[in-house]
């Protein structure tokens, strides 16, 4: 086991493997390429640092005729760069990977045939996998080992309601909305050669989402919300310190959203990523928490950045991924919160961390590749995986950050992808790709996906710009609050200002600018295609908002909407609510608009899309318009076929109306050319 060699390396290329070998570039990226991309998903390293486990995330390649399905994860084990080996039989789809405290087994959650999801392990030195612990009749969703390895704590789904199941089988299957709630349960099971048949249940308050045992074995940290409702998870999730001897609980009274929590190796304190107040749109501030009292101290409050993930090193340092605008850094703190230094990862965008034996591993992406596994050493990062070697065949458009000045003087940053080849003198057709949230941000890394045109569009001659408009994270809490109480105001004026700036810089053709986005980005698309219709030649709206008044009564996060976005209720000012709803401007919609929505979306009701579609259809029947439903899909498409279908429709719509600049072009066929390879019999 040679992994410890990484700790001895004095320096490594900061973005090893990021540069694209231009000699191999031969063709543009296609929707078929997007459909087959693999990513590094989960990562874990053994406590002594001798083994790394990771999972690859992929979906069935429906373009090759594979059976449709959702995401699947396969387990790999590695102890050297580019030498990961599949460690389970083909077809085993696992999640939540880790290691036993002694490092002898890789652990994971898996559902055997006709069984509930349970905790399993497979030896790192070879041998059969076996079940370690289970909860009778319930899926296990998470686990944490006691430091001794003699016990494991399991979070499991709610217990069956036998009486309710009997009634349902008899045809009495009505559901009472938001009242028939059952919380997850936490158990502790003994570990040995035989599976513990009667794990002991802990009595913990509320809906428990995570549970982690401290290295000293004396306490655990769990996060919980009052109910299983998503709105509670968003706005009322809190950390709790549980004394494992007397079962007393100290609540960490954070005021807003809660992110990653880690326990220091000496068990004296926690690191915590959380919001600064209840109106903070996102958990982006890093804190240290006293493990005895629950008192906490901010380390980067007010800084124009966002803490994304953190991990304690074995020597007591705290490593943290910090996103600064569209870039990222790896920052080290002392155990007292002093900044020890930043490691510049070059073009890499770091997203997640884990550590063992004082060795730090990370997931990261770049403009040239999606998420991969890297190992950190003093001064650098070494790439350990390469899931998509065929990307060397792709002719990528140049990608860079670009800053422009909005009409009121605010500086706005975004990611620009230039079209492949020589752009026309008058500017290229431009797609604004608007992120959702808006409490998220675009990084200058891998930005191509089923719903983001990215390099697929660049390969077809488009420029693509991904703006971090007001409300985005990565620039500090003050910036992310600038959109509040001003829906579709300055935040979406930023989009028009982006267009004008790119036209002025001869990047974009003024008459050929389109817009797309999902969720809040779908709201931006709806607004741009109605209120600002004269500015945009085509729009593709996904799971988007069109009517703020009806949205309140049809979303699963009304309290989150009030606290961190609207800051007022619709009835406080009905006129403003109607004024900031795209459906109000349906009568002036001349932008050809493709609307797509999952039929089972609980976040943004499908009625939001239907409302806009019907109003434009009646009031502007000559405007090219289409509404596409995705059965069984929610707030984003999970199944491979629905994702591929989306990408094809999006690019076909832009090809028809945006690239030509012809708003009166004939609407494409309802059935896109799927270009699926079929087996010849």
C-alpha positions, 0 to 999 in steps of 0.5 A: 500500500503506497498511498503514503508516498503522497504525503512526502511529495514536496510539489505537484502540478497545481492542475495536473491533467487539466490541460487538454491535448490539442493535438487530439482535438477533432470534433465538437461535443454532442448531446450523445457525449453528455449522455455518457459522461461519468463522474467521481461521486463519493470519496473516502479514505481509510483512517490510516491513509493507506486506501482510497475508495470512490464511486463513479456516477453514471447513467445508462447510455440510452443513445446506445440502446441501454435500458433507461434508468437513473443514476448508478454508482460503482465502487472502486478501490485505489492506492496509486494514481490511475489504478482504481479497480472495481471492487464489487461485482458488476451491477452492484449500485452502492452509496455512502461509502466509507471504511471500518475504523481499522481500515480492513473493509470498505463499507457501503449501503446497498439493497440486495435483491428483495431486501431493504438497504443495509450496511455492507462491507468488503475487505480491502485485501480481497474476499467476499462482501457481507452484510454488517448491520440492518434494520428489520423492514426499513432502509438504512440511509446513513451510518457512523462507526463508534471509534472502537469499531464494535458498534455502528449507529444507523439512521433508518427510514420510519417504521411501517404503519401496519394499520395504514398498510392494511387500510390501503390494501383494502382500497382506503388509500387517501393521503392527508397532506403534510399531516401523515408524517413519520420521522427517521429513526436512529439505532445502535447495532453491535458488530461481529460475525453475526448480525445484531438482530435487535439494534437499540433505538435512540430517542432523538427529537425531530427528523434526524438527517446526519449522525457522527460519533466523535473520535473519543467516543464520548459524544455524537453530533446529529442534525435534525429538524422539527419535521420531515418537511423540506421547508423545515430542513431548509430553514430549521435544521440544527446541530445537536451534541449528544452525550453518549453516556447520559443522553443529554443534548446540547443544541447549537443555536445557529440562526439560519441554514446549516451545511457541513459539520465535522468533529476535530480529532481531539474531540474538543470542537467542531467545524460548521458551515452555516448561515449568518442569520435566518435571512442569509440565502445560503450556508457559506460561513465557516465556524468553530464550535465548542463541543462542550457548550455549543458556542460558536465563532465565525472564521470568515463572516463577511468575506466575499467568498463561500465555504463549501466543505471542510475536513479536520486533518489528523494533526489538528489543522482544518482544511476547507474548500473556499469558493471565491467568485468563480474560482476555488482555493484550498485553505488551511486553518489552525485549530484556533481559527488562524489562517495558515495559508491558501493552496491555489489549485489552478484551473481546478474547482474543488468541491469536496474533501476527506482525509485519513492519515493526514492525507487529504483527498478531494473531488474537483472539476475543470473546464476540461473535465467533470468531477475527478479524484485528486490527492493533495500534498504540500503545494499541489494536487495530483489527479488519481482518476480519469473517467472520460478519456474520450474527452481528448477527442473534443474540440473545446471552446475557450472558457474564461471568467468575464466581469461586466458593470451593471447599469447601477455600477455593480460589478457582475462576474460570469463564465464565458465559453467562446464558440469553437472555431473563428467567431463571426466579426459581428458577434456570435449567437449567444445563450445566457445560461442562468443558474437556479436558486438564486443561492448558488453560483457558477464556477469556472469549471465543468459547466456542460450538462443535460440542461446546460448547453455549455460545450455542446453549444460552443461546438455548434457555433454559440457563445455561452455566458453563465452570469453570477447575477445578484443573489448568487453565492461565492461573493459574500452574504451581502451580495447574495442578499442583494436580490431580496424583496426585489424579485425580477428586479436588479437580479434580472436587469443584470441579465440584460446588462450582460447581453449589452456588455457582450454585444459591446465587446463583439462577443454576441450578435445583438439580434441573436441572444437567447436565454435558458435556465431551470427553477429560479433560472426558469423564472429568469427565462420566463421573465426574459421571454415576456417582460424583456421579450424584445431583448431575447430571440429564443428561450428554453424554460425548465421547471420555472416560475411564472406566477408568484401569487400562485407559487406560494400555495403550490410549493413545498418551501413557502417559509424558505421563500419568505425568509431568504427571497421575498422577505414579505408575503404576497398579500402585503403588496398584491400589486408588486406580486403581480407586477413581478410575475412573468404571466402578467406580460404574456401579452407582449411575449414574442420570444419563441419559448420552449417550456419543459417541466417534470409532472411530479415537481413538488418545488415549482408546481407544473401548473406554473408552466401550464399557466404561462403556456396557456396565457401566451397561447391565448394572448399571443397565438402567433408566438412559437411556443411548446410545453413538454411534460416529463412523467415521473420527473420532479424538480429536475430530470433523474432518468437518463432518457428524460435528460437526453431528450431535454438536451436534444430539444433545447439545442434543436429549439436554439438551432431553429430560432436563435441561430437563425434569428428568425422568430417566425420560423416553423416550430420543430417536430414534436418528436426530436431525432433521438439518434439512438443506436439499435441492435441489428438482429 
